[in-house]
Amino acid sequence: MRNSSPVLRTGLTVAAAALPLALAAVPAAAGPGISVSTTGSTVSVTTSACTQISGSWGTASLLTSSQGSFAQGRQVTLSGTSTSQSAAWSSVSAGTYTVIVICSDGTTAGTQSVVVSPTPSPTRSPSPSASPSRGVMGGTGGSATDYGTVTLVAGGTLVGAGLLGTAWYLRRRNKPYRF
């Protein structure tokens, strides 16, 4: 009979060691009332957690992965009303950023990570070619060239000569006694 308790203890030990690592890998959750979004190269944040003090709602900061404090990021003053305050950063290059909002009373409204995707480069599509000015010209053999009178008369003469030659040959063929 096998004893499975050493395997169970080893599994629990591995799970207990992996739990702190898994919890550390979870991205920072948004604080109360903070919402971060991206549109192209613009990052915007909206919150309802700040109150206005001396005409200021607070400040929001956009930090790159190499920046560690609020003061190092790109700071924007919050604007809005008593129900909603917002800030935005434009021309943000692709990458992972952290948005921190600090209200005018010094409290942190929230922190949230955001990923800015690279802007897709415009693809070149073939430009449409100009259509013929006189349409397809159906019935003329697909020709788009306007031939002169001399060319048409010469062509008609060749067609007529071909018809006469064919008739003469067939007529001669019907009468075998003639050479």
PLY file of the C-alpha trace (Angstrom):
ply
format ascii 1.0
element vertex 179
property float x
property float y
property float z
element edge 178
property int vertex1
property int vertex2
end_header
0.00 0.00 0.00
1.33 3.43 -1.03
1.51 6.41 1.26
0.55 9.60 -0.63
1.13 12.09 2.19
4.71 13.08 1.10
3.34 13.99 -2.33
0.52 15.97 -0.73
2.96 17.82 1.53
5.25 18.63 -1.41
2.30 19.94 -3.44
1.15 22.15 -0.57
4.68 23.48 -0.08
4.98 24.39 -3.77
1.53 26.03 -3.74
2.39 28.03 -0.61
5.64 29.23 -2.21
3.91 30.17 -5.49
1.05 32.11 -3.86
3.06 35.26 -2.99
4.54 35.30 -6.50
1.10 35.01 -8.08
-0.28 37.80 -5.91
2.68 40.05 -6.76
2.05 39.54 -10.51
-1.53 40.84 -10.31
-1.72 44.39 -11.77
-2.62 47.21 -9.45
-6.36 47.47 -9.06
-8.12 50.72 -9.73
-8.92 52.83 -6.74
-12.43 53.97 -5.90
-13.87 55.91 -8.78
-10.79 55.90 -11.06
-11.13 54.85 -14.69
-8.27 54.90 -17.22
-8.73 54.49 -20.97
-6.72 54.86 -24.16
-7.73 56.03 -27.60
-4.87 55.86 -30.07
-1.99 57.76 -28.47
-4.19 59.56 -25.91
-4.51 58.35 -22.31
-7.33 59.72 -20.18
-8.36 59.24 -16.57
-11.71 59.96 -14.92
-12.48 59.98 -11.22
-15.21 61.12 -8.87
-13.22 60.74 -5.66
-11.75 64.25 -5.41
-13.23 67.38 -3.85
-12.37 70.89 -4.90
-10.12 72.82 -2.52
-9.06 76.40 -3.36
-10.20 75.98 -6.97
-8.18 72.79 -7.57
-9.43 69.23 -7.90
-6.01 67.60 -7.83
-3.34 66.29 -10.15
-2.88 63.15 -12.23
0.51 61.76 -13.24
1.46 59.38 -16.05
4.53 57.31 -15.19
6.61 55.08 -17.45
7.95 51.76 -16.18
11.31 53.41 -15.37
9.78 56.16 -13.21
9.12 55.45 -9.56
7.44 58.50 -8.03
4.49 60.75 -8.74
6.76 63.78 -9.31
8.73 62.04 -12.08
5.68 61.46 -14.32
3.90 63.73 -16.78
1.55 65.70 -14.53
-1.80 67.15 -15.58
-4.23 69.15 -13.44
-7.68 67.59 -13.02
-10.63 69.52 -14.38
-14.35 68.90 -14.13
-17.31 69.15 -11.81
-18.24 67.85 -8.37
-19.46 64.60 -9.92
-16.61 63.89 -12.34
-13.02 65.05 -12.75
-10.73 64.12 -15.63
-7.30 64.57 -17.16
-5.72 63.49 -20.44
-2.28 63.07 -21.99
-1.82 63.22 -25.75
1.02 61.96 -27.98
1.81 59.07 -25.66
4.16 56.53 -27.23
3.46 52.80 -27.09
4.24 51.04 -23.82
3.00 50.25 -20.33
2.25 53.18 -18.03
0.94 53.78 -14.52
-1.62 56.50 -13.85
-1.77 57.97 -10.35
-4.41 60.49 -9.24
-3.81 62.59 -6.14
-6.62 64.84 -4.97
-6.05 68.42 -3.80
-6.45 67.31 -0.17
-3.42 64.98 -0.58
-5.28 61.66 -0.73
-4.62 59.21 -3.51
-7.77 58.63 -5.55
-6.29 55.60 -7.25
-3.52 53.96 -9.24
-3.97 51.93 -12.40
-1.75 50.46 -15.09
-2.55 51.00 -18.75
-1.05 49.67 -21.99
-0.83 52.00 -24.98
-0.77 50.03 -28.22
1.40 51.15 -31.11
-0.44 53.17 -33.72
-0.78 51.08 -36.88
1.02 52.58 -39.83
-1.28 53.53 -42.68
-1.32 51.01 -45.48
-1.13 52.15 -49.04
-4.01 51.02 -51.16
-3.75 51.13 -54.92
-5.34 54.23 -56.33
-8.12 53.63 -58.80
-7.15 54.19 -62.41
-8.98 56.69 -64.54
-11.84 55.23 -66.51
-11.94 55.69 -70.29
-13.60 58.91 -71.33
-15.83 57.18 -73.91
-16.66 54.06 -71.94
-15.84 50.54 -73.09
-16.64 51.12 -76.78
-18.48 47.84 -77.20
-18.81 46.50 -80.73
-15.48 47.82 -81.98
-13.48 44.79 -80.85
-12.35 46.44 -77.68
-10.33 48.96 -79.61
-9.98 52.36 -78.09
-8.02 53.84 -81.01
-9.79 55.97 -83.60
-8.47 54.88 -87.01
-8.56 57.20 -90.05
-10.58 56.77 -93.24
-7.62 55.45 -95.28
-7.02 52.64 -92.78
-10.68 51.62 -92.80
-10.89 51.64 -96.65
-7.71 49.54 -96.93
-9.09 47.03 -94.40
-12.42 46.84 -96.23
-10.59 46.24 -99.55
-8.61 43.35 -98.04
-11.76 41.77 -96.61
-13.53 42.14 -100.01
-10.55 40.62 -101.87
-10.54 37.71 -99.44
-14.25 37.08 -100.04
-13.81 37.21 -103.85
-10.83 34.85 -103.69
-12.78 32.37 -101.56
-15.76 32.44 -103.95
-13.51 31.90 -106.99
-11.75 28.93 -105.30
-15.02 27.26 -104.29
-16.47 27.81 -107.79
-13.46 26.16 -109.39
-13.67 23.26 -107.01
-17.25 22.45 -108.04
-16.20 21.82 -111.63
-13.59 19.04 -111.58
-13.22 18.88 -115.39
-11.51 22.26 -115.49
-7.86 22.72 -114.74
0 1
1 2
2 3
3 4
4 5
5 6
6 7
7 8
8 9
9 10
10 11
11 12
12 13
13 14
14 15
15 16
16 17
17 18
18 19
19 20
20 21
21 22
22 23
23 24
24 25
25 26
26 27
27 28
28 29
29 30
30 31
31 32
32 33
33 34
34 35
35 36
36 37
37 38
38 39
39 40
40 41
41 42
42 43
43 44
44 45
45 46
46 47
47 48
48 49
49 50
50 51
51 52
52 53
53 54
54 55
55 56
56 57
57 58
58 59
59 60
60 61
61 62
62 63
63 64
64 65
65 66
66 67
67 68
68 69
69 70
70 71
71 72
72 73
73 74
74 75
75 76
76 77
77 78
78 79
79 80
80 81
81 82
82 83
83 84
84 85
85 86
86 87
87 88
88 89
89 90
90 91
91 92
92 93
93 94
94 95
95 96
96 97
97 98
98 99
99 100
100 101
101 102
102 103
103 104
104 105
105 106
106 107
107 108
108 109
109 110
110 111
111 112
112 113
113 114
114 115
115 116
116 117
117 118
118 119
119 120
120 121
121 122
122 123
123 124
124 125
125 126
126 127
127 128
128 129
129 130
130 131
131 132
132 133
133 134
134 135
135 136
136 137
137 138
138 139
139 140
140 141
141 142
142 143
143 144
144 145
145 146
146 147
147 148
148 149
149 150
150 151
151 152
152 153
153 154
154 155
155 156
156 157
157 158
158 159
159 160
160 161
161 162
162 163
163 164
164 165
165 166
166 167
167 168
168 169
169 170
170 171
171 172
172 173
173 174
174 175
175 176
176 177
177 178
